[in-house]
Amino acid sequence: MRIACERLVTRDEVLDHALIDLDGDGRVIAVESDRPGARADHVLALAIPGLANTHSHAFHRLLRGRTHAGGGDFWRWRDTMYRVAGSLDPDRMRAVATAVYSEMVAAGYTAVGEFHYLHHRPGGLPYPDHAMEIALAEAAAEAGIRLTLLDAAYLRAGFGKAPEGAQLRFSDGTAERWLERWHRLRGALASSHPEVTLGAALHSVRAVAPEDLGLAVGGLPADAPLHVHLSEQPAENADCVAATGMTPTVLLDLTGALSARTTVVHATHLTDADIARLGAARVSVSMCPTTEADLGDGLGHAAELHEAGARLTIGSDQNVVIDPFDEVRRLEGGARLASGRRGVLPLGTLWDAATTAGHTSLRPGARTGIEVGEQLDLVALAPRSARLAGVRPHELLGAAAADDAVASIVRGRYQDSSALRTRAWDAFEEASHGE
Ligand SMILES: [Zn+2]
């Protein structure tokens, strides 16, 4: 297959009249520029690399547009989310994830990290054959997105508190049993869905006891991506300090959870010492600005974390908004609001957040999908978008919107965004049927 791009914009280059040749497996054989008028299977006017979404909870999409009335705080939102979590079975999970992942590909995301903790039946009995996890893998295949399944350890309700209510579906009981299921899942996915990357997650220091953090990390292969929610809410920090005398960052570090393969999610309420420690560990940080705004979490420390040596990435988290460009704009916008300055994060850092750093957080060693030997990932933007008229190529990420994405190529597979949006609508109808 051959793809022609009238203009291909990457972090460091603008290629005009680019031609990309692919083998039968969707891998890039050659990229050439200055080849106007060449014949191609698909001609894209304006293209950018595929974007990475490092933090998603697909089923939270069911709450979109339903949580404003009555207000409340994060913890009240969580009660509503737990009611939805209690109502899901594998079929409904597959349907809502198909809707969410289709909307993601339509918007320009070509890879997603699904932070998954809804493992078991109501009450906690296991499903046979990893039914929930396979439902997510099937949804990703249907939508055509690269999936990193971040299977989460969630073992308790809080410091010294056993899981209760909806949390019984999340818990494997002990770190050993979570690890045992994780390794079985790895074998099952390798045979049924080898295209899925299996990563791991520690839900948070609330949900995994200090002694279990070290056990869990030590039982994982060294190359598995590891994600963990960190300091999203002040109450979590206060509980951790009261129970252990340490901030969540220090606790994670001392139990071996912080390293270059780790992505901490949110990292909103940090001390200066936490920021230095995260930077020294070379972690990635998944910032989810649309969700953090929606939940009233607070403004994170993007500029300081970047300065300290951490790698910034973006996530859609609760999927109230699925728009990578909005996340990028708010990442820089938050840094401006916090500092009173403009152009706080270098443009290259914003590109890295949405592309290379994001993909590496999901697949260690990942390269952008435009390099020879890689399966091609590209996003086509509208050639005559009024919104993008006059925008300099390297400022596209901060100026575009999800609607500007008109087509995507993931692993060499071309899909039209309007067809993906129709599929998202239909799958959502199926997911919400009977409500
Ligand atoms: Zn989350």
Residues whose N, C-alpha, C, O or C-beta is under 5 A from the ligand:
A	BS01	ZN	none
